[in-house]
């Protein structure tokens, strides 16, 4: 695990020096405490003209701890230079295969960085399809004067970029498209830019002299809808995200790009071809294999354990996969509020499995910790579970350098209530007209209940959206702000709200050959999982230089899950296949208790200890809200929340994180 950054210029007007590269390196220093490196091919104009390449790297050593594996890493001939962030779990197998192809090659290291460089040299971008792991990298080819950027299949490791064209305008591989009075960026193939910068985190790009830091108001609307930035969007008009499973090669002739993996395309035999017993057996086999693959490391590793289904299964698989006599370490955090404390469940699982368990009771200091989180995300991010993830990573880091987690189990095996709600609502929508209207009548809206995760609130949402089209229903389940609240809040910039809704568009696109449940799963795997959950885990853990691996993100397991039918996933309850596959390994209570989620009482804090911060930040004269939105609309939300007439906790948290990002960016 590491941090990387760099700048390539094909135009002498955008030449940079060591100072810019060093500033970018400092921005990502927290990602790699074990070493740093910088490469600049030349810092003066040369004749004949030759593109300038500058690369920086911050290392967190996990495999081959020797300094010989420091980066930027070259091919031994100063011809190709690689900066790489990630882990390749099958690097030993790839090394053996490469050695058979090139028997005369003399290996200089024992790690996976050299394996990746030689694999790219031997197989080109097809090497990405051979790799099992999580990674982002930049490869500069001095001879071809080309840059290759790439990211892992599910987007576990981040990669951002910004570029400028020969006319001095921002270039992101995008073309401009006008919508109302706002300019929206939509990707298309384009010619090579004059210069491009890239980094593991957005904050490093702000050190680039020609970076455009202006806010993309379409991205702002999308952030307020979902609480994260979906797809290639960032909050900045001048920057973009490399998509999961994406690669892009830039050279004098232009720009080539491709997506090399689809998480919704079934691999091999689809689940529908399996009997129930076969599907259960295959689920168990693939989970065990994935966990075993991800134990490769030359440093201590452990496992996050909440006592829920997914993390308990990973812990159980870990105890069966380690070498005889090897100790498995598990970690959980608890809070004073019993509604948000799962440590008792985690301790019971740890005792059952015989792990060495560490429980940490945390007394959150949100007013101090939230600004740090806002800064490390580099753009607004409103998933409040980032805060407990930060606490857990901070507590575990003194004990281990790598931790396995259960992230992704819900998106693969149908664990969220919204999947069942999609199915129930579709059945309601198909009822006879009079019955359907009666069921979805607004009479239900008079039911008490305001908490967004409360049962009554969710029942009201289900019934209110039952007669809507599946895409609109899914959107209603996922949104923080709907059009009714978003348009007034954005004011004159809100015209974009009526016409663009990225997840509805995505739902309709991927839903042409799937039922409503399969489509919701597909959209989550393309958007919510990489852009929210995996982003959260990467930033919150790397803030403390802790590597977190997610066995459910193994591409063989994903390909299997993509072929499962809705009945196989949901008949008998969510995550039925996981429950049956590991029933004999865990206490029965693990599979019976209600899902808690990884949360904190944000709504209560916003009425109490965070209330002064909320008011002070949102309504300051130089706040983002005051300068770009309609403060009176935010005051309405706060008043309703503080008086208990509504629970706007997630909306207000989103506005608070927007302001904290704005302050950190300035």
KEMI-121742 format. One record per residue (C-alpha): residue number from 0; residue in one letter; x, y, z. Coordinates in nm, 2 decimals, decimal comma. Layout:
% KEMI-121742
NUM|a|X|Y|Z
...
***
This chain:
% KEMI-121742
0|x|0,00|0,00|0,00
1|x|0,13|0,33|-0,10
2|x|0,07|0,67|-0,24
3|x|0,17|0,78|-0,59
4|x|0,17|1,10|-0,80
5|x|0,33|1,24|-1,11
6|x|0,33|1,48|-1,40
7|x|0,40|1,42|-1,76
8|x|0,44|1,71|-2,00
9|x|0,45|1,70|-2,38
10|x|0,48|2,08|-2,40
11|x|0,77|2,28|-2,26
12|x|0,53|2,55|-2,14
13|x|0,41|2,33|-1,86
14|x|0,75|2,21|-1,74
15|x|0,78|2,16|-1,37
16|x|1,06|2,12|-1,12
17|x|1,14|1,93|-0,81
18|x|0,95|2,17|-0,58
19|x|0,61|2,08|-0,74
20|x|0,68|1,71|-0,71
21|x|0,79|1,74|-0,35
22|x|0,48|1,93|-0,27
23|x|0,26|1,66|-0,42
24|x|0,46|1,40|-0,23
25|x|0,39|1,57|0,10
26|x|0,02|1,57|0,03
27|x|0,02|1,19|0,02
28|x|0,29|1,13|0,29
29|x|0,03|0,96|0,53
30|x|-0,02|0,68|0,28
31|x|0,34|0,56|0,30
32|x|0,56|0,60|0,62
33|x|0,82|0,35|0,52
34|x|1,00|0,52|0,23
35|x|0,98|0,78|-0,04
36|x|1,12|0,83|-0,39
37|x|1,12|1,09|-0,67
38|x|1,22|1,06|-1,03
39|x|1,25|1,35|-1,28
40|x|1,40|1,26|-1,62
41|x|1,52|1,62|-1,68
42|x|1,45|1,96|-1,54
43|x|1,59|2,18|-1,82
44|x|1,47|2,22|-2,18
45|x|1,65|1,96|-2,40
46|x|1,71|1,95|-2,77
47|x|1,57|1,77|-2,95
48|x|1,25|1,80|-2,76
49|x|1,18|1,52|-2,51
50|x|0,87|1,50|-2,29
51|x|0,93|1,56|-1,92
52|x|0,84|1,29|-1,67
53|x|0,82|1,34|-1,29
54|x|0,71|1,07|-1,05
55|x|0,68|1,05|-0,68
56|x|0,60|0,76|-0,44
57|x|0,53|0,71|-0,07
58|x|0,58|0,35|0,04
59|x|0,41|0,14|0,30
60|x|0,61|-0,18|0,29
61|x|0,40|-0,50|0,30
62|x|0,59|-0,74|0,07
63|x|0,97|-0,74|0,03
64|x|1,05|-0,49|0,30
65|x|1,40|-0,43|0,16
66|x|1,49|-0,09|0,02
67|x|1,55|-0,25|-0,32
68|x|1,18|-0,24|-0,37
69|x|1,16|0,14|-0,33
70|x|0,98|0,33|-0,61
71|x|0,98|0,49|-0,86
72|x|1,10|0,15|-0,99
73|x|1,28|0,12|-1,33
74|x|1,34|-0,17|-1,56
75|x|1,72|-0,15|-1,51
76|x|1,77|0,04|-1,83
77|x|1,62|0,37|-1,73
78|x|1,37|0,31|-2,01
79|x|1,05|0,23|-1,82
80|x|0,95|0,38|-1,48
81|x|0,67|0,25|-1,25
82|x|0,49|0,40|-0,95
83|x|0,24|0,15|-0,81
84|x|-0,01|0,14|-0,52
85|x|-0,16|-0,19|-0,42
86|x|-0,11|-0,56|-0,37
87|x|-0,09|-0,84|-0,62
88|x|-0,20|-1,16|-0,44
89|x|-0,09|-1,40|-0,71
90|x|0,25|-1,23|-0,78
91|x|0,44|-1,55|-0,70
92|x|0,25|-1,74|-0,96
93|x|0,30|-1,46|-1,22
94|x|0,67|-1,45|-1,13
95|x|0,71|-1,82|-1,20
96|x|0,53|-1,79|-1,53
97|x|0,74|-1,49|-1,64
98|x|1,06|-1,67|-1,54
99|x|0,96|-1,96|-1,77
100|x|0,90|-1,71|-2,05
101|x|1,23|-1,52|-1,98
102|x|1,47|-1,77|-1,82
103|x|1,76|-1,53|-1,86
104|x|1,59|-1,24|-1,67
105|x|1,77|-1,17|-1,34
106|x|1,52|-1,07|-1,07
107|x|1,64|-0,78|-0,85
108|x|1,37|-0,80|-0,58
109|x|1,13|-1,04|-0,41
110|x|0,82|-0,82|-0,43
111|x|0,53|-0,77|-0,66
112|x|0,63|-0,43|-0,80
113|x|0,90|-0,59|-1,03
114|x|0,65|-0,86|-1,12
115|x|0,40|-0,60|-1,24
116|x|0,66|-0,41|-1,44
117|x|0,78|-0,72|-1,62
118|x|0,42|-0,84|-1,68
119|x|0,33|-0,51|-1,84
120|x|0,65|-0,54|-2,06
121|x|0,57|-0,89|-2,16
122|x|0,19|-0,88|-2,20
123|x|0,10|-0,51|-2,22
124|x|-0,24|-0,41|-2,09
125|x|-0,35|-0,78|-2,10
126|x|-0,14|-0,82|-1,79
127|x|-0,43|-0,65|-1,60
128|x|-0,65|-0,95|-1,67
129|x|-0,39|-1,19|-1,52
130|x|-0,35|-0,99|-1,20
131|x|-0,55|-1,09|-0,89
132|x|-0,53|-0,80|-0,65
133|x|-0,60|-0,43|-0,59
134|x|-0,39|-0,17|-0,75
135|x|-0,35|0,16|-0,92
136|x|-0,03|0,25|-1,12
137|x|0,14|0,48|-1,36
138|x|0,39|0,35|-1,61
139|x|0,61|0,59|-1,81
140|x|0,78|0,45|-2,12
141|x|1,07|0,68|-2,21
142|x|1,13|0,52|-2,55
143|x|0,77|0,53|-2,66
144|x|0,71|0,86|-2,48
145|x|0,38|0,72|-2,35
146|x|0,20|0,70|-2,02
147|x|-0,02|0,42|-1,90
148|x|-0,26|0,48|-1,61
149|x|-0,47|0,19|-1,47
150|x|-0,68|0,09|-1,18
151|x|-0,80|-0,24|-1,03
152|x|-1,12|-0,42|-1,13
153|x|-1,34|-0,29|-0,85
154|x|-1,17|0,04|-0,78
155|x|-1,03|-0,05|-0,44
156|x|-0,73|0,17|-0,50
157|x|-0,78|0,53|-0,61
158|x|-0,64|0,72|-0,90
159|x|-0,72|1,08|-1,00
160|x|-0,60|1,29|-1,28
161|x|-0,61|1,63|-1,44
162|x|-0,47|1,76|-1,76
163|x|-0,44|2,07|-1,98
164|x|-0,47|2,09|-2,36
165|x|-0,24|2,28|-2,59
166|x|-0,47|2,59|-2,58
167|x|-0,44|2,61|-2,20
168|x|-0,79|2,47|-2,13
169|x|-0,86|2,19|-1,88
170|x|-0,85|1,85|-2,05
171|x|-0,99|1,54|-1,88
172|x|-1,05|1,32|-2,19
173|x|-1,38|1,50|-2,18
174|x|-1,59|1,71|-2,42
175|x|-1,80|2,00|-2,31
176|x|-2,18|1,96|-2,32
177|x|-2,41|2,25|-2,24
178|x|-2,71|2,19|-2,01
179|x|-2,91|2,51|-1,92
180|x|-2,65|2,76|-1,81
181|x|-2,40|2,50|-1,68
182|x|-2,13|2,32|-1,85
183|x|-2,12|1,94|-1,78
184|x|-1,82|1,72|-1,86
185|x|-1,89|1,39|-2,04
186|x|-1,61|1,15|-2,13
187|x|-1,51|1,09|-2,49
188|x|-1,19|0,99|-2,66
189|x|-0,96|1,28|-2,73
190|x|-0,62|1,38|-2,86
191|x|-0,32|1,38|-2,63
192|x|-0,31|1,67|-2,38
193|x|-0,02|1,90|-2,34
194|x|0,04|1,78|-1,98
195|x|-0,13|1,55|-1,74
196|x|-0,09|1,51|-1,36
197|x|-0,22|1,21|-1,15
198|x|-0,23|1,11|-0,79
199|x|-0,37|0,87|-0,53
200|x|-0,56|1,16|-0,37
201|x|-0,71|1,48|-0,50
202|x|-0,52|1,70|-0,26
203|x|-0,19|1,63|-0,44
204|x|-0,34|1,76|-0,77
205|x|-0,40|2,10|-0,61
206|x|-0,02|2,15|-0,61
207|x|-0,01|2,14|-0,99
208|x|0,03|2,50|-1,13
209|x|-0,23|2,46|-1,40
210|x|-0,49|2,27|-1,20
211|x|-0,84|2,41|-1,23
212|x|-0,99|2,41|-0,88
213|x|-1,33|2,56|-0,98
214|x|-1,63|2,37|-0,85
215|x|-1,83|2,15|-1,09
216|x|-2,19|2,23|-1,00
217|x|-2,33|1,92|-1,17
218|x|-2,09|1,72|-0,94
219|x|-2,22|1,92|-0,65
220|x|-2,58|1,83|-0,73
221|x|-2,48|1,46|-0,76
222|x|-2,30|1,48|-0,42
223|x|-2,60|1,62|-0,25
224|x|-2,82|1,35|-0,41
225|x|-2,61|1,05|-0,31
226|x|-2,35|1,16|-0,05
227|x|-2,06|1,07|-0,28
228|x|-1,93|1,16|-0,63
229|x|-2,04|0,88|-0,87
230|x|-1,85|0,77|-1,18
231|x|-1,57|0,98|-1,32
232|x|-1,69|1,29|-1,14
233|x|-1,49|1,48|-0,88
234|x|-1,60|1,81|-0,71
235|x|-1,35|1,99|-0,94
236|x|-1,41|2,08|-1,30
237|x|-1,04|2,03|-1,36
238|x|-1,01|1,67|-1,23
239|x|-1,16|1,32|-1,29
240|x|-1,14|0,97|-1,15
241|x|-1,00|0,68|-1,34
242|x|-1,30|0,44|-1,34
243|x|-1,27|0,09|-1,18
244|x|-1,11|-0,16|-1,43
245|x|-1,01|0,13|-1,65
246|x|-0,68|0,20|-1,82
247|x|-0,57|0,49|-2,03
248|x|-0,26|0,53|-2,25
249|x|-0,15|0,87|-2,36
250|x|0,10|0,93|-2,64
251|x|0,18|1,17|-2,92
252|x|-0,09|1,01|-3,14
253|x|-0,37|1,06|-2,89
254|x|-0,54|0,87|-2,61
255|x|-0,65|0,51|-2,59
256|x|-0,87|0,37|-2,31
257|x|-1,07|0,06|-2,22
258|x|-1,26|-0,10|-1,93
259|x|-1,13|-0,45|-1,89
260|x|-1,37|-0,60|-1,63
261|x|-1,75|-0,59|-1,58
262|x|-1,86|-0,69|-1,22
263|x|-2,20|-0,78|-1,35
264|x|-2,09|-1,02|-1,61
265|x|-2,11|-1,38|-1,48
266|x|-1,79|-1,58|-1,51
267|x|-1,80|-1,95|-1,62
268|x|-2,12|-2,13|-1,52
269|x|-2,39|-1,90|-1,41
270|x|-2,56|-1,95|-1,08
271|x|-2,88|-2,05|-1,24
272|x|-2,71|-2,37|-1,36
273|x|-2,63|-2,47|-1,00
274|x|-2,86|-2,66|-0,77
275|x|-2,90|-2,50|-0,42
276|x|-2,64|-2,74|-0,27
277|x|-2,40|-2,67|-0,56
278|x|-2,44|-2,29|-0,52
279|x|-2,38|-2,32|-0,14
280|x|-2,07|-2,53|-0,20
281|x|-1,93|-2,29|-0,46
282|x|-1,99|-1,99|-0,24
283|x|-1,79|-2,15|0,04
284|x|-1,51|-2,26|-0,19
285|x|-1,47|-1,92|-0,35
286|x|-1,48|-1,73|-0,02
287|x|-1,22|-1,96|0,14
288|x|-1,00|-1,94|-0,17
289|x|-1,02|-1,56|-0,17
290|x|-0,93|-1,52|0,19
291|x|-0,63|-1,76|0,16
292|x|-0,50|-1,56|-0,14
293|x|-0,52|-1,24|0,05
294|x|-0,31|-1,36|0,34
295|x|0,02|-1,29|0,15
296|x|0,23|-1,04|0,34
297|x|0,56|-1,00|0,51
298|x|0,41|-0,81|0,80
299|x|0,15|-0,88|1,07
300|x|-0,22|-0,90|0,95
301|x|-0,55|-0,91|1,13
302|x|-0,92|-0,89|1,06
303|x|-1,19|-0,63|1,14
304|x|-1,47|-0,81|1,32
305|x|-1,81|-0,66|1,40
306|x|-1,99|-0,98|1,47
307|x|-2,21|-0,94|1,17
308|x|-2,23|-1,20|0,89
309|x|-1,97|-1,07|0,65
310|x|-1,68|-0,99|0,88
311|x|-1,75|-1,31|1,09
312|x|-1,73|-1,52|0,77
313|x|-1,40|-1,36|0,67
314|x|-1,26|-1,42|1,03
315|x|-1,38|-1,78|1,02
316|x|-1,22|-1,83|0,68
317|x|-0,90|-1,67|0,80
318|x|-0,87|-1,92|1,09
319|x|-0,90|-2,21|0,85
320|x|-0,65|-2,06|0,60
321|x|-0,35|-1,97|0,82
322|x|-0,07|-2,20|0,88
323|x|-0,09|-2,44|1,17
324|x|-0,01|-2,26|1,50
325|x|-0,04|-1,92|1,34
326|x|-0,25|-1,67|1,55
327|x|-0,54|-1,48|1,40
328|x|-0,59|-1,13|1,54
329|x|-0,93|-0,97|1,53
330|x|-1,03|-0,61|1,61
331|x|-1,36|-0,43|1,70
332|x|-1,45|-0,10|1,84
333|x|-1,74|0,00|2,07
334|x|-1,91|0,31|2,19
335|x|-2,08|0,42|2,51
336|x|-2,42|0,42|2,33
337|x|-2,54|0,06|2,33
338|x|-2,75|0,12|2,02
339|x|-2,42|0,16|1,82
340|x|-2,21|-0,10|2,01
341|x|-2,15|-0,44|1,85
342|x|-1,85|-0,54|2,06
343|x|-2,04|-0,80|2,25
344|x|-2,13|-0,98|1,93
345|x|-1,78|-0,95|1,80
346|x|-1,64|-1,10|2,13
347|x|-1,87|-1,40|2,11
348|x|-1,76|-1,47|1,75
349|x|-1,39|-1,43|1,84
350|x|-1,43|-1,67|2,14
351|x|-1,60|-1,92|1,92
352|x|-1,32|-1,90|1,66
353|x|-1,04|-1,88|1,91
354|x|-0,89|-1,56|1,77
355|x|-0,67|-1,32|1,97
356|x|-0,93|-1,04|2,00
357|x|-0,88|-0,67|2,08
358|x|-1,18|-0,46|2,18
359|x|-1,14|-0,08|2,18
360|x|-1,40|0,15|2,35
361|x|-1,39|0,48|2,17
362|x|-1,52|0,81|2,29
363|x|-1,57|1,00|1,97
364|x|-1,45|1,36|1,93
365|x|-1,63|1,44|1,61
366|x|-1,56|1,81|1,62
367|x|-1,18|1,73|1,61
368|x|-1,19|1,42|1,38
369|x|-1,43|1,53|1,11
370|x|-1,20|1,80|0,97
371|x|-0,92|1,55|0,93
372|x|-1,15|1,31|0,74
373|x|-1,28|1,59|0,52
374|x|-0,92|1,68|0,43
375|x|-0,81|1,32|0,35
376|x|-1,11|1,26|0,12
377|x|-1,01|1,57|-0,08
378|x|-1,37|1,64|-0,18
379|x|-1,71|1,63|0,01
380|x|-1,80|1,28|0,13
381|x|-2,11|1,22|0,33
382|x|-2,10|0,86|0,44
383|x|-2,09|0,90|0,82
384|x|-1,96|0,54|0,87
385|x|-1,62|0,69|0,76
386|x|-1,59|0,81|1,12
387|x|-1,61|0,47|1,30
388|x|-1,39|0,32|1,02
389|x|-1,14|0,59|1,10
390|x|-1,15|0,50|1,47
391|x|-1,12|0,12|1,40
392|x|-0,82|0,18|1,17
393|x|-0,65|0,40|1,42
394|x|-0,70|0,15|1,70
395|x|-0,58|-0,15|1,49
396|x|-0,27|0,01|1,33
397|x|-0,04|-0,02|1,63
398|x|-0,10|-0,40|1,63
399|x|-0,11|-0,49|1,26
400|x|-0,02|-0,33|0,92
401|x|-0,28|-0,52|0,72
402|x|-0,65|-0,60|0,80
403|x|-0,91|-0,80|0,62
404|x|-1,27|-0,67|0,61
405|x|-1,61|-0,79|0,51
406|x|-1,68|-0,51|0,26
407|x|-1,88|-0,61|-0,05
408|x|-2,07|-0,91|0,10
409|x|-2,40|-0,72|0,08
410|x|-2,36|-0,61|-0,28
411|x|-2,26|-0,96|-0,40
412|x|-2,51|-1,17|-0,20
413|x|-2,82|-0,94|-0,16
414|x|-2,78|-0,83|0,20
415|x|-2,95|-0,49|0,19
416|x|-3,32|-0,44|0,27
417|x|-3,35|-0,23|-0,04
418|x|-3,32|-0,54|-0,26
419|x|-3,61|-0,71|-0,09
420|x|-3,80|-0,38|-0,10
421|x|-3,75|-0,36|-0,48
422|x|-3,90|-0,70|-0,52
423|x|-4,20|-0,64|-0,29
424|x|-4,27|-0,30|-0,45
425|x|-4,27|-0,45|-0,80
426|x|-4,53|-0,70|-0,69
427|x|-4,74|-0,42|-0,55
428|x|-4,70|-0,23|-0,87
429|x|-4,85|-0,52|-1,06
430|x|-5,16|-0,54|-0,85
431|x|-5,50|-0,44|-1,00
432|x|-5,53|-0,06|-1,02
433|x|-5,77|0,00|-0,73
434|x|-5,58|-0,23|-0,49
435|x|-5,25|-0,08|-0,60
436|x|-5,37|0,27|-0,54
437|x|-5,51|0,17|-0,20
438|x|-5,18|0,02|-0,09
439|x|-4,97|0,31|-0,20
440|x|-5,22|0,57|-0,07
441|x|-5,09|0,88|0,11
442|x|-5,28|0,76|0,42
443|x|-4,97|0,57|0,51
444|x|-4,78|0,89|0,53
445|x|-4,96|0,98|0,85
446|x|-4,79|0,70|1,03
447|x|-4,54|0,82|1,30
448|x|-4,17|0,78|1,25
449|x|-3,90|1,02|1,12
450|x|-3,57|0,83|1,17
451|x|-3,44|0,76|0,82
452|x|-3,34|0,40|0,92
453|x|-3,65|0,33|1,13
454|x|-3,88|0,05|1,03
455|x|-4,19|0,28|1,00
456|x|-3,99|0,53|0,79
457|x|-3,87|0,26|0,56
458|x|-4,23|0,11|0,53
459|x|-4,36|0,46|0,44
460|x|-4,09|0,50|0,17
461|x|-4,17|0,15|0,03
462|x|-4,54|0,22|0,00
463|x|-4,49|0,57|-0,13
464|x|-4,26|0,45|-0,41
465|x|-4,43|0,12|-0,48
466|x|-4,61|0,24|-0,80
467|x|-4,30|0,43|-0,94
468|x|-4,08|0,29|-1,21
469|x|-3,80|0,07|-1,07
470|x|-3,53|0,33|-1,16
471|x|-3,71|0,61|-0,97
472|x|-3,78|0,37|-0,68
473|x|-3,42|0,27|-0,65
474|x|-3,32|0,64|-0,66
475|x|-3,56|0,72|-0,38
476|x|-3,40|0,45|-0,16
477|x|-3,05|0,59|-0,22
478|x|-3,10|0,96|-0,21
479|x|-3,01|1,21|0,06
480|x|-3,17|1,51|-0,11
481|x|-3,46|1,46|-0,35
482|x|-3,56|1,71|-0,62
483|x|-3,81|1,87|-0,38
484|x|-3,54|1,97|-0,13
485|x|-3,24|1,99|-0,37
486|x|-3,38|2,25|-0,62
487|x|-3,45|2,52|-0,36
488|x|-3,12|2,46|-0,18
489|x|-2,92|2,50|-0,50
490|x|-3,13|2,80|-0,61
491|x|-3,04|2,93|-0,95
492|x|-2,79|2,65|-1,01
493|x|-3,07|2,40|-0,94
494|x|-3,19|2,39|-1,30
495|x|-2,96|2,10|-1,36
496|x|-3,15|1,89|-1,10
497|x|-3,45|1,84|-1,33
498|x|-3,26|1,69|-1,62
499|x|-2,97|1,48|-1,49
500|x|-2,98|1,19|-1,24
501|x|-2,68|0,96|-1,30
502|x|-2,80|0,66|-1,11
503|x|-3,14|0,66|-1,27
504|x|-2,97|0,68|-1,61
505|x|-2,74|0,39|-1,50
506|x|-3,03|0,19|-1,37
507|x|-3,21|0,21|-1,70
508|x|-2,90|0,13|-1,90
509|x|-2,80|-0,19|-1,71
510|x|-3,16|-0,30|-1,64
511|x|-3,25|-0,39|-2,00
512|x|-3,17|-0,76|-1,94
513|x|-3,22|-0,79|-1,56
514|x|-3,51|-0,79|-1,32
515|x|-3,54|-0,50|-1,07
516|x|-3,34|-0,67|-0,79
517|x|-3,06|-0,78|-1,02
518|x|-3,05|-0,43|-1,16
519|x|-3,02|-0,27|-0,81
520|x|-2,74|-0,51|-0,73
521|x|-2,57|-0,42|-1,07
522|x|-2,59|-0,05|-1,01
523|x|-2,46|-0,08|-0,65
524|x|-2,16|-0,28|-0,78
525|x|-2,09|-0,01|-1,04
526|x|-2,14|0,29|-0,82
527|x|-2,22|0,27|-0,45
528|x|-1,96|0,00|-0,38
529|x|-1,65|0,16|-0,55
530|x|-1,74|0,53|-0,51
531|x|-1,88|0,51|-0,16
532|x|-1,78|0,20|0,04
533|x|-1,44|0,12|-0,10
534|x|-1,35|0,49|-0,11
535|x|-1,44|0,53|0,25
536|x|-1,23|0,23|0,36
537|x|-0,93|0,33|0,16
538|x|-0,91|0,69|0,29
539|x|-1,01|0,62|0,65
540|x|-0,75|0,34|0,68
541|x|-0,47|0,49|0,48
542|x|-0,50|0,80|0,69
543|x|-0,34|0,57|0,95
544|x|-0,11|0,38|0,70
545|x|-0,32|0,07|0,75
546|x|-0,39|-0,16|0,45
547|x|-0,74|-0,30|0,43
548|x|-0,81|-0,59|0,20
549|x|-1,16|-0,71|0,11
550|x|-1,18|-1,08|0,01
551|x|-1,54|-1,03|-0,13
552|x|-1,38|-0,82|-0,40
553|x|-1,20|-1,12|-0,55
554|x|-1,30|-1,12|-0,92
555|x|-1,37|-1,49|-0,93
556|x|-1,61|-1,45|-0,65
557|x|-1,77|-1,15|-0,81
558|x|-1,81|-1,33|-1,14
559|x|-1,98|-1,62|-0,96
560|x|-2,22|-1,39|-0,77
561|x|-2,31|-1,20|-1,08
562|x|-2,46|-1,52|-1,22
563|x|-2,69|-1,59|-0,93
564|x|-3,06|-1,56|-0,97
565|x|-3,28|-1,34|-0,76
566|x|-3,44|-1,65|-0,60
567|x|-3,09|-1,79|-0,51
568|x|-3,00|-1,46|-0,35
569|x|-3,32|-1,36|-0,16
570|x|-3,55|-1,67|-0,13
571|x|-3,52|-1,76|0,24
572|x|-3,38|-1,42|0,34
573|x|-3,09|-1,20|0,24
574|x|-2,74|-1,35|0,20
575|x|-2,90|-1,70|0,23
576|x|-2,61|-1,86|0,04
577|x|-2,35|-1,71|0,28
578|x|-2,55|-1,82|0,58
579|x|-2,58|-2,18|0,46
580|x|-2,22|-2,20|0,33
581|x|-2,08|-2,10|0,68
582|x|-2,36|-2,22|0,91
583|x|-2,14|-2,48|1,08
584|x|-1,85|-2,24|1,13
585|x|-2,02|-1,97|1,34
586|x|-2,26|-1,93|1,63
587|x|-2,62|-1,94|1,51
588|x|-2,68|-1,59|1,66
589|x|-2,46|-1,44|1,39
590|x|-2,72|-1,52|1,13
591|x|-3,03|-1,44|1,34
592|x|-2,95|-1,10|1,48
593|x|-3,07|-0,78|1,31
594|x|-2,81|-0,60|1,09
595|x|-2,68|-0,29|1,27
596|x|-2,45|-0,13|1,02
597|x|-2,14|0,06|1,11
598|x|-2,29|0,39|1,23
599|x|-2,28|0,66|1,50
600|x|-2,56|0,88|1,64
601|x|-2,50|1,16|1,40
602|x|-2,85|1,30|1,43
603|x|-2,82|1,32|1,80
604|x|-2,48|1,49|1,78
605|x|-2,62|1,75|1,53
606|x|-2,87|1,85|1,80
607|x|-2,61|1,85|2,07
608|x|-2,23|1,86|2,06
609|x|-2,20|1,93|1,68
610|x|-2,47|2,20|1,68
611|x|-2,23|2,49|1,73
612|x|-2,00|2,37|1,46
613|x|-2,29|2,31|1,22
614|x|-2,43|2,67|1,27
615|x|-2,09|2,84|1,27
616|x|-1,96|2,67|0,95
617|x|-2,28|2,67|0,74
618|x|-2,37|3,03|0,80
619|x|-2,03|3,20|0,81
620|x|-2,00|3,49|0,56
621|x|-1,74|3,30|0,36
622|x|-1,90|2,96|0,38
623|x|-1,97|2,75|0,07
624|x|-2,34|2,75|0,15
625|x|-2,35|3,13|0,19
626|x|-2,16|3,19|-0,14
627|x|-2,31|2,92|-0,36
628|x|-2,64|2,80|-0,23
629|x|-2,95|2,93|-0,04
630|x|-2,89|2,95|0,33
631|x|-3,26|3,00|0,42
632|x|-3,33|2,65|0,29
633|x|-3,06|2,50|0,51
634|x|-3,20|2,68|0,81
635|x|-3,54|2,52|0,74
636|x|-3,38|2,17|0,75
637|x|-3,19|2,25|1,07
638|x|-3,50|2,39|1,25
639|x|-3,71|2,08|1,15
640|x|-3,43|1,85|1,27
641|x|-3,36|2,03|1,60
642|x|-3,73|2,05|1,69
643|x|-3,78|1,68|1,61
644|x|-4,03|1,74|1,33
645|x|-3,80|1,55|1,09
646|x|-3,48|1,36|1,09
647|x|-3,24|1,54|0,85
648|x|-2,93|1,39|1,00
649|x|-2,78|1,26|0,68
650|x|-2,86|1,57|0,48
651|x|-2,72|1,80|0,75
652|x|-2,41|1,58|0,78
653|x|-2,36|1,61|0,40
654|x|-2,38|1,99|0,43
655|x|-2,13|1,99|0,72
656|x|-1,88|1,77|0,53
657|x|-1,92|2,00|0,23
658|x|-1,82|2,30|0,44
659|x|-1,53|2,11|0,61
660|x|-1,40|2,01|0,27
661|x|-1,43|2,37|0,15
662|x|-1,23|2,50|0,44
663|x|-0,96|2,23|0,40
664|x|-0,93|2,30|0,03
665|x|-0,87|2,67|0,09
***
